[in-house]
Amino acid sequence: MPPPRAVPPSPGRPYEEQPARERAEAAPAEHYARLVRIAYLVLAPSLGRNRRVLSAHWLAQRALAGGQGVDPGRAYANVRLRVVRSALEAGLPLLRFARPRRAQFPPVVPQVWGLRLFPHSCGADELALEQALAAVSGPCRAAHVLRGLEALDDADVCRVLEAAGVADPRAALLEADSLTTPYTLLASPEFDPCSLQVRQTDPARRRRCGRTLLAGAGALLVCGTLLLMPGDGLGGPRAASAPLQARHRSAQQALDPAALRRVPDGLWRGSTRRDFTVWPTRGDRTGDPRLLGRALAAWARPGPAVVSSVTPGTPDGPPMGPPQLLYAGEVGTAAVVLFHDGLRVVRYAEPRGADPSGGAALDFARVDGADAVAASALVVQRRAGLIRYLTAPWVREAGVRDLLAPHAAARPLPRDRHGVTGPLTGPGTTAGARADCRSWQALEVRDGTAARLMTDLGELTPVRLTSGPPSAPHDVAGRAERESWARTACLLPAVRSNGVRSVNSWPYARQRLPEGAGDALWLCTRADTWRGAGSRVLAQFQAPPELSGGAGAPGAVAARAEDSPDCGIRRPRVLAGVLWKSEGGRWYVLAAGSRQFTSLTATGGAKGRADGRLLALPTREGDRPRLDGLLTDGSLVGSLR
């Protein structure tokens, strides 16, 4: 059952103060990720996940481009209608004598050559939903998505489907009743086309297509050269650009292992800054020019045998000049090289003692603006569920702490003379398999001032975990904060592989449950990224441990949002609600807001109002009330979404 939903106000200037044109264009654009998810879910699964990802982005962008000039109050609804209509048209069969529709053809943009893109695979529940959606019609999928993801009632769903060109909306609703999977699965990372995994396509087929295109491009180049000569054309004596075969001196120097920047050991002690720029060059193969040359060449010109991964928002182009060498050595079964170019950390890995043409890995992560804490460690190897880190020179001790065992002490983690840790078990990576989340091993580093908790979320840089209100987050310390993180850790896969820099979780309200069932805790968990955009916010409801499966049982996600300023330093407020069933079998609407709220109101299904920032109303199973809260400044806002 999805939590109550309400559209949050736009960030920045108050919505009412924006010009009409800006409001019409900005309102739907804020929900781009949601529109792409709707398109992905409505598109026929038979298209394949790569085609659906690209088509979903294309349909959402076309809908946004065609929605200008619409009344601001209906801008989002208009764009959503265009997305649903196009996604349904894309699933129609091509008939011999019928005029084809543009949505039935492959997308024009975006285009990704040589790679397959698809969302992260989750658990068996998401797979069951994917199979169920593949077995029903397009209008049925649209009805299910509008019901579950958009929280529309059946009358509104019929109106949207009718406007989208569905001949019999009622039949689509009846068919959607056969889908018994929970609506909450629609918000799973399995169906998020904005958070993707990358795999290469068939190299042999790609090479054949590449040779054909290369031959055609060569013919065009010869013809163009003949047309341009003589004169001031490309490559002429007064041309602004050099001939195509010319090589830039800095680009060539960047590929020279001898030109790599090497930082001496101990420089960080007297430096005014502590980040990756003062990491010393370490490793037992820093003097191996062949390994370093292969790593630089793969970075500049990755071949078909190189598997690449890129943190969202990180450019994956070649180095702009000689990069800094952080590490080169053998770790486990691989030879690893780490570079830093001021903006990115790049990791190259090839099989140890094997032919590198048989396969190599190249990973990119954005690290601009890193401080001493963010630059405390890098993932140097991730293999067979085990992780090794390369720690910063200012890290005095490293340990392992199980987040799901808040009362257990951290155990020491050995490091070699280069700062590479021993292997530790990686945390769970399946968002839907909570039953398998039995431990969550986090890295604890001490730099002489405090202990910092960091965890792996599938990228080169581990994520810093903090507690406390957005105005003053701090490192996790004390029994209460560790107990809170014990019930939060298993929700972290929801923000995995999103370029996350830090995750802060703080309790914003405590509520006495009806019928004397004890006290529940409301928490807001916010994941901020290196690039600034793409933040994710989760509002948690943590019932007493004896009612929810024990001290390590994950909290329930009451609401979630993407790219929202809520629960952050810019707007440190949050409002969320859940449907809760007592041990006596009665249902209640529970809601809580942060300190900025003076009263809460529920409408639709359960109706009622409560002074203060806590609300509890009796209701019926299946009700979906809307929540609103009155702030201390007199403005009315909705719940997190």
C-alpha positions as CSV (number, residue, x, y, z in Angstrom):
1,M,0.0,0.0,0.0
2,P,1.6,3.3,-1.0
3,P,1.8,6.1,1.5
4,P,-0.5,9.2,1.2
5,R,0.8,11.5,-1.5
6,A,0.7,15.2,-2.3
7,V,2.6,17.3,-4.8
8,P,5.3,19.3,-2.9
9,P,5.8,23.0,-3.8
10,S,8.5,23.9,-6.3
11,P,11.9,24.8,-4.9
12,G,13.3,28.3,-5.2
13,R,10.9,31.2,-5.5
14,P,7.4,30.6,-4.2
15,Y,5.4,29.1,-6.9
16,E,2.8,31.9,-6.9
17,E,5.5,34.5,-7.5
18,Q,6.9,32.9,-10.7
19,P,5.8,34.2,-14.1
20,A,3.1,32.0,-15.8
21,R,5.5,30.8,-18.5
22,E,8.1,29.8,-16.0
23,R,5.5,28.0,-13.9
24,A,4.2,26.1,-16.9
25,E,7.7,24.9,-17.9
26,A,9.2,24.3,-14.5
27,A,6.4,22.4,-12.8
28,P,6.5,19.2,-14.9
29,A,10.3,19.4,-15.4
30,E,10.8,19.0,-11.7
31,H,9.2,15.6,-12.0
32,Y,11.2,14.4,-15.0
33,A,12.4,11.2,-13.2
34,R,8.8,10.4,-12.3
35,L,7.6,10.9,-15.9
36,V,10.4,8.7,-17.2
37,R,9.4,6.0,-14.7
38,I,5.8,6.2,-15.9
39,A,6.8,5.8,-19.5
40,Y,9.1,2.9,-18.7
41,L,6.3,1.0,-16.8
42,V,3.7,1.6,-19.5
43,L,5.9,0.6,-22.4
44,A,5.7,-3.0,-23.5
45,P,8.3,-5.2,-21.7
46,S,8.7,-7.1,-25.0
47,L,10.7,-4.2,-26.3
48,G,13.6,-5.1,-24.0
49,R,15.0,-3.1,-21.1
50,N,17.6,-1.2,-23.2
51,R,15.0,0.0,-25.8
52,R,12.5,0.8,-23.0
53,V,15.1,3.0,-21.1
54,L,15.9,5.0,-24.2
55,S,12.3,5.2,-25.4
56,A,11.1,6.3,-21.9
57,H,13.6,9.2,-21.8
58,W,12.7,10.2,-25.4
59,L,8.9,10.1,-24.7
60,A,9.3,12.2,-21.5
61,Q,11.5,14.8,-23.3
62,R,9.0,15.0,-26.2
63,A,6.1,15.5,-23.8
64,L,8.0,18.2,-21.9
65,A,8.8,20.0,-25.1
66,G,5.2,19.9,-26.3
67,G,3.7,21.0,-23.0
68,Q,4.8,24.7,-23.1
69,G,2.1,27.3,-23.1
70,V,-0.2,25.2,-20.9
71,D,-2.0,26.6,-17.8
72,P,0.5,26.2,-14.9
73,G,-2.1,24.5,-12.8
74,R,-2.5,21.7,-15.3
75,A,1.1,21.6,-16.7
76,Y,2.1,18.4,-15.0
77,A,-1.2,16.6,-15.7
78,N,-0.9,17.6,-19.4
79,V,2.7,16.4,-19.7
80,R,1.7,13.1,-17.9
81,L,-1.1,12.6,-20.4
82,R,1.2,13.0,-23.3
83,V,3.7,10.5,-21.8
84,V,0.9,7.9,-21.3
85,R,-0.5,8.5,-24.8
86,S,2.9,8.1,-26.4
87,A,3.8,5.0,-24.4
88,L,0.6,3.4,-25.4
89,E,1.1,4.3,-29.1
90,A,4.6,2.8,-28.9
91,G,3.1,-0.6,-28.1
92,L,0.7,-0.7,-31.1
93,P,1.7,-3.1,-33.9
94,L,2.9,-1.7,-37.3
95,L,0.2,-2.4,-39.9
96,R,0.9,-2.7,-43.6
97,F,-1.6,0.0,-44.8
98,A,-1.8,2.1,-41.7
99,R,0.1,5.3,-41.2
100,P,2.8,4.6,-38.6
101,R,3.0,6.8,-35.5
102,R,6.3,8.4,-34.5
103,A,6.3,6.7,-31.1
104,Q,6.3,3.2,-32.8
105,F,9.8,3.8,-34.1
106,P,13.1,3.6,-32.1
107,P,13.9,6.8,-30.3
108,V,15.9,9.5,-32.0
109,V,17.6,10.6,-28.8
110,P,19.2,9.7,-26.5
111,Q,21.5,7.3,-28.4
112,V,24.2,5.2,-26.7
113,W,26.6,3.3,-29.0
114,G,28.3,0.1,-28.0
115,L,26.5,-0.1,-24.6
116,R,23.3,-1.6,-23.2
117,L,21.5,0.4,-20.5
118,F,19.1,-1.1,-18.0
119,P,17.9,-0.4,-14.4
120,H,19.3,-2.2,-11.4
121,S,17.9,-5.7,-10.8
122,C,16.2,-6.1,-7.5
123,G,14.4,-9.0,-5.9
124,A,11.9,-11.7,-6.8
125,D,8.9,-9.4,-6.1
126,E,10.0,-7.0,-8.8
127,L,10.6,-9.8,-11.2
128,A,7.1,-11.1,-10.6
129,L,5.7,-7.6,-11.3
130,E,7.7,-7.4,-14.5
131,Q,6.3,-10.7,-15.7
132,A,2.8,-9.7,-14.7
133,L,3.0,-6.4,-16.6
134,A,4.3,-8.3,-19.7
135,A,1.2,-10.5,-19.7
136,V,-1.4,-7.7,-19.7
137,S,-2.3,-5.0,-22.2
138,G,-0.9,-1.5,-22.5
139,P,-4.0,0.2,-21.1
140,C,-4.0,-2.2,-18.2
141,R,-0.4,-1.3,-17.4
142,A,-1.2,2.4,-17.7
143,A,-4.2,2.0,-15.3
144,H,-2.1,0.1,-12.8
145,V,0.6,2.8,-12.9
146,L,-1.8,5.7,-12.6
147,R,-3.5,4.0,-9.6
148,G,-0.3,2.9,-7.8
149,L,2.3,5.5,-8.7
150,E,0.1,8.6,-9.2
151,A,-2.5,7.7,-6.5
152,L,-5.4,8.6,-8.9
153,D,-8.9,7.2,-8.1
154,D,-10.7,5.1,-10.7
155,A,-12.7,8.1,-12.1
156,D,-9.5,10.1,-12.7
157,V,-7.8,7.1,-14.2
158,C,-10.7,6.6,-16.7
159,R,-10.5,10.3,-17.7
160,V,-6.7,10.1,-18.3
161,L,-7.0,6.8,-20.3
162,E,-9.9,8.2,-22.4
163,A,-7.9,11.3,-23.2
164,A,-5.0,9.1,-24.1
165,G,-7.1,7.3,-26.7
166,V,-8.0,4.1,-24.9
167,A,-11.3,2.8,-26.4
168,D,-12.6,1.1,-23.2
169,P,-11.0,2.5,-20.0
170,R,-13.4,0.5,-17.8
171,A,-12.2,-2.7,-19.3
172,A,-8.6,-1.6,-18.6
173,L,-9.5,-1.0,-14.9
174,L,-11.1,-4.4,-14.6
175,E,-8.0,-6.0,-16.1
176,A,-5.8,-4.1,-13.7
177,D,-7.7,-5.6,-10.8
178,S,-6.1,-8.9,-11.7
179,L,-2.6,-7.5,-10.8
180,T,-2.1,-8.4,-7.1
181,T,1.4,-7.1,-6.6
182,P,1.8,-4.3,-4.1
183,Y,1.9,-0.8,-5.5
184,T,5.0,0.0,-3.5
185,L,7.0,-2.1,-6.0
186,L,6.4,0.5,-8.7
187,A,8.8,2.8,-6.9
188,S,11.6,0.2,-6.8
189,P,15.0,0.8,-8.4
190,E,14.1,-2.1,-10.8
191,F,11.9,0.4,-12.7
192,D,14.0,3.5,-12.4
193,P,15.3,4.4,-15.9
194,C,17.3,7.3,-14.3
195,S,19.6,5.0,-12.3
196,L,21.2,2.5,-14.7
197,Q,23.7,-0.3,-15.2
198,V,25.9,-0.5,-18.3
199,R,27.0,-3.5,-20.3
200,Q,28.7,-3.8,-23.7
201,T,26.8,-5.0,-26.8
202,D,28.0,-7.8,-29.1
203,P,31.6,-6.7,-30.0
204,A,31.7,-8.7,-33.2
205,R,28.5,-7.1,-34.6
206,R,29.7,-3.7,-33.4
207,R,33.0,-4.1,-35.2
208,R,31.2,-5.0,-38.5
209,C,29.0,-2.0,-38.2
210,G,32.0,0.2,-37.3
211,R,33.9,-0.9,-40.4
212,T,31.0,-0.1,-42.6
213,L,30.6,3.3,-41.0
214,L,34.3,4.0,-41.1
215,A,34.4,3.2,-44.8
216,G,31.5,5.6,-45.5
217,A,33.1,8.3,-43.3
218,G,36.4,7.9,-45.2
219,A,34.7,8.4,-48.5
220,L,32.9,11.6,-47.2
221,L,36.2,12.9,-45.8
222,V,38.0,12.5,-49.2
223,C,35.2,14.2,-51.0
224,G,35.1,17.1,-48.4
225,T,38.9,17.5,-48.7
226,L,38.7,17.7,-52.4
227,L,36.0,20.3,-52.2
228,L,37.9,22.4,-49.7
229,M,41.3,22.5,-51.4
230,P,42.8,24.8,-52.2
231,G,41.7,27.8,-50.1
232,D,41.1,28.6,-46.4
233,G,39.2,25.5,-45.6
234,L,39.9,22.8,-43.0
235,G,43.7,22.4,-42.6
236,G,44.5,25.4,-44.9
237,P,47.3,27.8,-44.2
238,R,44.9,30.2,-42.4
239,A,42.5,27.6,-40.9
240,A,41.4,28.0,-37.3
241,S,41.7,24.2,-36.7
242,A,44.5,21.7,-37.5
243,P,44.0,18.8,-39.8
244,L,42.1,15.8,-38.4
245,Q,45.3,13.7,-38.1
246,A,47.0,16.4,-36.0
247,R,47.8,15.5,-32.4
248,H,47.6,17.9,-29.5
249,R,50.8,18.1,-27.4
250,S,49.0,18.0,-24.0
251,A,46.8,15.1,-25.1
252,Q,49.9,13.1,-26.1
253,Q,51.7,14.1,-22.9
254,A,48.8,12.8,-20.8
255,L,49.4,9.3,-22.2
256,D,53.1,9.3,-21.2
257,P,53.7,7.3,-17.9
258,A,56.8,9.3,-17.3
259,A,54.8,12.5,-17.2
260,L,52.4,11.3,-14.4
261,R,52.3,13.6,-11.4
262,R,53.6,11.9,-8.3
263,V,53.2,13.3,-4.8
264,P,55.9,12.5,-2.3
265,D,55.1,10.8,1.0
266,G,54.6,13.3,3.9
267,L,53.5,16.3,1.8
268,W,50.0,16.2,3.3
269,R,51.4,16.9,6.7
270,G,52.4,20.5,5.8
271,S,49.6,21.2,3.3
272,T,46.8,23.6,3.9
273,R,44.3,21.2,2.3
274,R,43.6,17.5,2.8
275,D,42.0,15.9,-0.1
276,F,43.1,13.6,-3.0
277,T,45.6,16.1,-4.3
278,V,47.9,15.4,-1.4
279,W,47.6,11.6,-1.4
280,P,51.1,10.2,-1.9
281,T,51.9,7.8,-4.8
282,R,51.8,4.3,-3.4
283,G,51.9,0.7,-4.5
284,D,54.5,-1.8,-5.6
285,R,54.1,-1.2,-9.3
286,T,54.4,2.5,-9.5
287,G,57.6,2.0,-11.6
288,D,56.0,-0.3,-14.1
289,P,55.7,1.8,-17.3
290,R,53.9,-1.0,-19.2
291,L,51.1,-1.3,-16.7
292,L,50.8,2.5,-16.4
293,G,50.8,2.8,-20.2
294,R,48.0,0.3,-20.6
295,A,46.0,2.0,-18.0
296,L,46.4,5.5,-19.6
297,A,45.7,4.1,-23.1
298,A,42.5,2.3,-21.9
299,W,41.4,5.6,-20.3
300,A,42.0,7.6,-23.4
301,R,40.8,5.0,-25.9
302,P,38.8,2.2,-24.2
303,G,38.5,-0.9,-26.5
304,P,35.8,-3.5,-26.7
305,A,37.5,-5.6,-24.0
306,V,37.2,-2.8,-21.4
307,V,34.1,-2.8,-19.2
308,S,33.4,0.8,-18.0
309,S,31.2,2.1,-15.2
310,V,30.5,5.8,-14.6
311,T,29.1,7.5,-11.5
312,P,26.1,9.7,-12.5
313,G,27.2,13.2,-13.5
314,T,30.8,12.2,-14.1
315,P,32.4,12.8,-17.5
316,D,34.2,9.8,-18.9
317,G,36.4,11.4,-21.4
318,P,40.2,11.2,-21.7
319,P,42.6,13.0,-19.3
320,M,43.1,16.7,-20.1
321,G,46.7,16.5,-19.0
322,P,49.0,14.3,-17.1
323,P,46.9,13.0,-14.1
324,Q,48.1,12.3,-10.6
325,L,49.1,8.7,-9.8
326,L,47.5,7.6,-6.5
327,Y,48.3,3.9,-6.6
328,A,49.6,1.1,-8.8
329,G,49.9,-2.4,-7.4
330,E,48.6,-5.9,-7.1
331,V,45.5,-6.4,-5.0
332,G,44.2,-9.9,-4.8
333,T,43.9,-11.4,-8.3
334,A,44.1,-8.0,-10.1
335,A,46.6,-5.3,-11.0
336,V,45.1,-2.0,-10.1
337,V,45.9,1.6,-11.0
338,L,44.2,4.7,-9.5
339,F,44.4,8.2,-11.0
340,H,43.2,11.6,-10.0
341,D,42.8,14.5,-12.4
342,G,41.3,17.1,-10.1
343,L,37.7,16.3,-10.9
344,R,37.6,12.5,-11.1
345,V,39.1,9.4,-9.6
346,V,39.7,6.8,-12.3
347,R,40.4,3.1,-11.5
348,Y,41.9,0.7,-14.0
349,A,42.1,-3.0,-13.2
350,E,43.3,-6.0,-15.2
351,P,43.8,-9.7,-14.4
352,R,47.0,-10.2,-12.4
353,G,49.7,-11.9,-14.6
354,A,47.3,-12.4,-17.4
355,D,46.9,-11.0,-20.9
356,P,45.1,-7.6,-20.5
357,S,43.4,-8.0,-23.9
358,G,41.3,-10.6,-22.3
359,G,39.4,-8.0,-20.3
360,A,39.9,-5.0,-18.1
361,A,37.7,-2.7,-16.0
362,L,37.6,1.1,-16.0
363,D,35.6,3.0,-13.4
364,F,35.0,6.8,-13.1
365,A,33.9,8.7,-10.0
366,R,33.4,12.4,-9.4
367,V,35.3,13.7,-6.4
368,D,35.5,17.5,-6.8
369,G,35.1,19.4,-3.6
370,A,36.3,16.5,-1.4
371,D,37.4,17.3,2.1
372,A,39.5,15.3,4.5
373,V,36.6,13.0,5.4
374,A,35.3,12.4,1.9
375,A,38.9,11.6,0.8
376,S,39.5,9.1,3.6
377,A,39.3,6.0,1.4
378,L,38.7,4.6,-2.1
379,V,37.5,1.2,-3.2
380,V,40.6,-0.5,-4.7
381,Q,38.9,-3.9,-5.3
382,R,35.4,-5.3,-5.2
383,R,35.2,-9.0,-5.9
384,A,33.1,-12.1,-4.9
385,G,31.3,-10.0,-2.3
386,L,34.5,-8.8,-0.7
387,I,35.8,-5.2,-0.7
388,R,39.3,-3.7,-0.1
389,Y,39.9,0.0,0.5
390,L,42.9,2.2,0.0
391,T,42.9,4.6,2.9
392,A,44.3,8.1,3.1
393,P,47.7,8.7,4.7
394,W,46.1,10.6,7.6
395,V,43.9,7.6,8.6
396,R,45.5,6.2,11.8
397,E,43.2,3.2,12.3
398,A,40.7,1.3,10.3
399,G,38.0,-1.0,11.6
400,V,34.8,-2.8,10.6
401,R,31.5,-2.1,12.3
402,D,28.3,-4.1,11.7
403,L,25.5,-1.5,11.5
404,L,22.9,-4.2,12.3
405,A,24.7,-4.9,15.6
406,P,24.7,-1.5,17.3
407,H,26.0,-2.7,20.6
408,A,28.9,-4.7,19.3
409,A,32.3,-3.1,19.2
410,A,34.2,-2.4,15.9
411,R,36.8,-5.0,15.1
412,P,40.2,-3.9,13.7
413,L,40.8,-4.0,10.0
414,P,44.5,-4.7,9.1
415,R,46.2,-2.7,6.4
416,D,49.4,-3.3,4.4
417,R,52.3,-0.8,4.2
418,H,50.6,1.0,1.3
419,G,47.3,1.6,3.1
420,V,45.3,-1.2,1.5
421,T,42.9,-2.9,3.9
422,G,42.2,-6.5,4.3
423,P,38.9,-7.8,2.7
424,L,35.6,-7.1,4.4
425,T,32.2,-8.4,3.5
426,G,30.3,-6.0,1.3
427,P,26.8,-4.9,2.4
428,G,23.6,-6.3,0.8
429,T,22.8,-4.9,-2.6
430,T,19.2,-6.2,-3.2
431,A,16.7,-3.5,-2.3
432,G,13.7,-6.0,-2.3
433,A,15.4,-8.8,-0.3
434,R,15.1,-7.5,3.2
435,A,15.1,-11.0,4.6
436,D,18.7,-11.4,3.3
437,C,19.9,-8.1,5.0
438,R,21.3,-9.8,8.1
439,S,24.5,-7.8,8.4
440,W,25.8,-4.5,7.1
441,Q,29.6,-4.2,7.3
442,A,30.7,-0.5,7.3
443,L,34.2,0.9,7.3
444,E,35.2,2.9,10.4
445,V,38.2,5.2,10.0
446,R,39.9,7.2,12.7
447,D,42.0,10.2,11.8
448,G,43.0,11.4,15.3
449,T,39.9,13.6,15.9
450,A,36.9,11.3,15.5
451,A,35.6,8.0,14.2
452,R,33.9,8.2,10.8
453,L,31.5,5.6,9.5
454,M,31.6,4.9,5.7
455,T,29.8,2.3,3.6
456,D,30.0,0.9,0.1
457,L,27.1,1.7,-2.3
458,G,28.6,0.2,-5.4
459,E,31.0,3.1,-6.4
460,L,34.7,4.0,-6.1
461,T,34.1,6.4,-3.2
462,P,32.5,5.1,0.0
463,V,29.6,7.0,1.4
464,R,29.8,8.9,4.7
465,L,27.1,8.1,7.2
466,T,25.9,10.9,9.6
467,S,23.2,11.7,12.1
468,G,21.6,14.9,13.3
469,P,19.4,17.6,11.9
470,P,20.3,19.1,8.5
471,S,21.7,22.2,10.0
472,A,24.3,20.3,12.1
473,P,24.9,16.7,10.8
474,H,27.6,14.9,12.7
475,D,29.4,11.5,12.7
476,V,27.4,8.6,14.1
477,A,28.1,8.2,17.8
478,G,26.3,7.0,20.8
479,R,23.9,4.2,21.5
480,A,20.7,5.9,20.2
481,E,22.2,6.9,16.9
482,R,23.6,3.4,16.3
483,E,20.3,1.8,17.1
484,S,18.6,4.2,14.7
485,W,21.1,3.3,11.9
486,A,20.6,-0.4,12.7
487,R,17.0,0.0,11.4
488,T,18.0,2.3,8.5
489,A,21.0,0.4,6.9
490,C,18.9,-2.1,5.0
491,L,17.1,0.8,3.2
492,L,20.4,2.1,1.7
493,P,20.1,0.1,-1.5
494,A,17.4,2.5,-2.5
495,V,20.1,5.1,-3.1
496,R,22.7,2.8,-4.5
497,S,24.7,3.6,-7.6
498,N,23.5,7.2,-7.7
499,G,26.7,9.1,-7.1
500,V,26.0,9.5,-3.4
501,R,28.5,11.4,-1.3
502,S,26.8,11.3,2.2
503,V,23.7,10.0,3.8
504,N,22.2,11.7,6.9
505,S,19.5,10.2,9.0
506,W,17.8,12.1,11.8
507,P,14.7,11.5,14.0
508,Y,12.3,14.4,13.5
509,A,9.3,13.2,15.6
510,R,8.3,10.6,18.3
511,Q,4.7,9.5,18.3
512,R,2.6,7.6,20.9
513,L,0.8,4.8,19.0
514,P,-3.0,4.3,19.5
515,E,-4.2,1.6,21.8
516,G,-1.1,1.9,24.0
517,A,1.1,0.1,21.5
518,G,4.2,2.1,22.5
519,D,6.2,4.9,20.8
520,A,7.1,5.1,17.2
521,L,10.0,7.1,15.7
522,W,9.8,9.1,12.5
523,L,13.1,9.7,10.7
524,C,14.2,11.5,7.6
525,T,17.1,10.0,5.6
526,R,18.6,12.1,2.9
527,A,21.3,11.0,0.4
528,D,23.2,13.9,-1.2
529,T,25.3,13.4,-4.3
530,W,28.7,14.7,-5.5
531,R,27.1,16.5,-8.4
532,G,24.5,18.3,-6.2
533,A,21.5,17.2,-8.2
534,G,19.9,13.8,-7.9
535,S,19.4,13.8,-4.1
536,R,17.0,11.2,-2.7
537,V,14.9,11.6,0.5
538,L,13.2,8.8,2.5
539,A,10.8,9.4,5.3
540,Q,10.9,6.4,7.7
541,F,8.3,5.1,10.2
542,Q,9.9,2.9,12.9
543,A,7.4,1.1,15.0
544,P,8.6,-0.3,18.4
545,P,10.9,-3.2,17.8
546,E,8.6,-5.7,19.5
547,L,5.9,-4.9,16.9
548,S,8.1,-4.8,13.9
549,G,10.4,-7.8,14.0
550,G,13.2,-6.9,16.4
551,A,15.8,-4.2,16.9
552,G,17.4,-4.8,13.5
553,A,14.1,-4.8,11.5
554,P,14.2,-2.1,8.8
555,G,11.9,0.9,9.2
556,A,8.9,1.3,6.8
557,V,9.4,3.8,4.0
558,A,6.5,6.2,4.5
559,A,7.4,8.6,1.6
560,R,10.2,9.2,-0.8
561,A,11.3,12.0,-3.1
562,E,14.0,12.8,-5.7
563,D,15.7,16.2,-6.2
564,S,13.7,17.7,-3.3
565,P,15.1,20.2,-0.9
566,D,13.1,18.7,1.9
567,C,15.0,17.3,4.8
568,G,18.1,19.3,3.7
569,I,19.9,22.4,4.7
570,R,17.9,24.5,2.3
571,R,14.5,23.3,3.6
572,P,14.9,21.3,6.8
573,R,11.3,20.2,7.0
574,V,9.4,17.0,6.3
575,L,5.8,15.7,6.6
576,A,4.9,12.0,6.0
577,G,2.2,9.5,6.9
578,V,1.4,5.8,6.9
579,L,-1.5,3.4,7.3
580,W,-0.9,1.4,10.5
581,K,-2.7,-1.7,11.8
582,S,-2.9,-2.3,15.5
583,E,-2.7,-5.6,17.2
584,G,-6.5,-5.4,17.7
585,G,-6.9,-5.4,13.9
586,R,-8.0,-1.7,13.6
587,W,-6.5,0.6,11.0
588,Y,-5.2,4.1,11.6
589,V,-3.7,7.0,9.6
590,L,-0.5,8.1,11.4
591,A,1.3,11.3,10.4
592,A,4.2,13.4,11.7
593,G,5.8,16.6,10.7
594,S,9.0,18.3,11.8
595,R,9.1,21.3,14.2
596,Q,8.0,23.8,11.5
597,F,4.4,22.4,11.5
598,T,1.7,23.8,13.7
599,S,-1.2,21.6,12.6
600,L,-1.9,18.6,10.3
601,T,-5.0,17.8,8.2
602,A,-6.2,14.6,6.5
603,T,-8.7,14.6,3.7
604,G,-10.1,11.9,1.4
605,G,-10.8,8.5,3.1
606,A,-10.0,9.4,6.6
607,K,-10.8,13.1,7.5
608,G,-9.6,15.0,10.5
609,R,-7.4,17.7,11.8
610,A,-4.9,17.8,14.7
611,D,-3.1,20.7,16.4
612,G,0.6,20.3,16.6
613,R,2.7,18.1,14.4
614,L,1.3,14.6,15.2
615,L,-1.9,13.1,13.8
616,A,-3.6,9.7,14.4
617,L,-7.1,9.0,12.9
618,P,-9.0,5.8,12.6
619,T,-9.6,4.7,9.0
620,R,-10.3,1.6,6.9
621,E,-7.9,-0.7,5.0
622,G,-7.2,0.7,1.6
623,D,-7.9,4.3,2.3
624,R,-5.5,6.8,0.8
625,P,-6.0,10.1,2.5
626,R,-4.2,13.3,1.5
627,L,-2.0,15.0,4.1
628,D,-1.4,18.7,4.5
629,G,0.4,20.7,7.1
630,L,0.3,24.3,8.3
631,L,3.7,25.9,8.8
632,T,4.6,28.5,11.4
633,D,4.7,31.1,8.7
634,G,1.1,30.4,7.7
635,S,1.7,28.5,4.5
636,L,0.1,25.2,3.7
637,V,2.3,22.3,2.3
638,G,1.7,18.7,1.4
639,S,3.5,15.5,2.4
640,L,6.9,14.5,1.1
641,R,6.8,12.9,-2.4
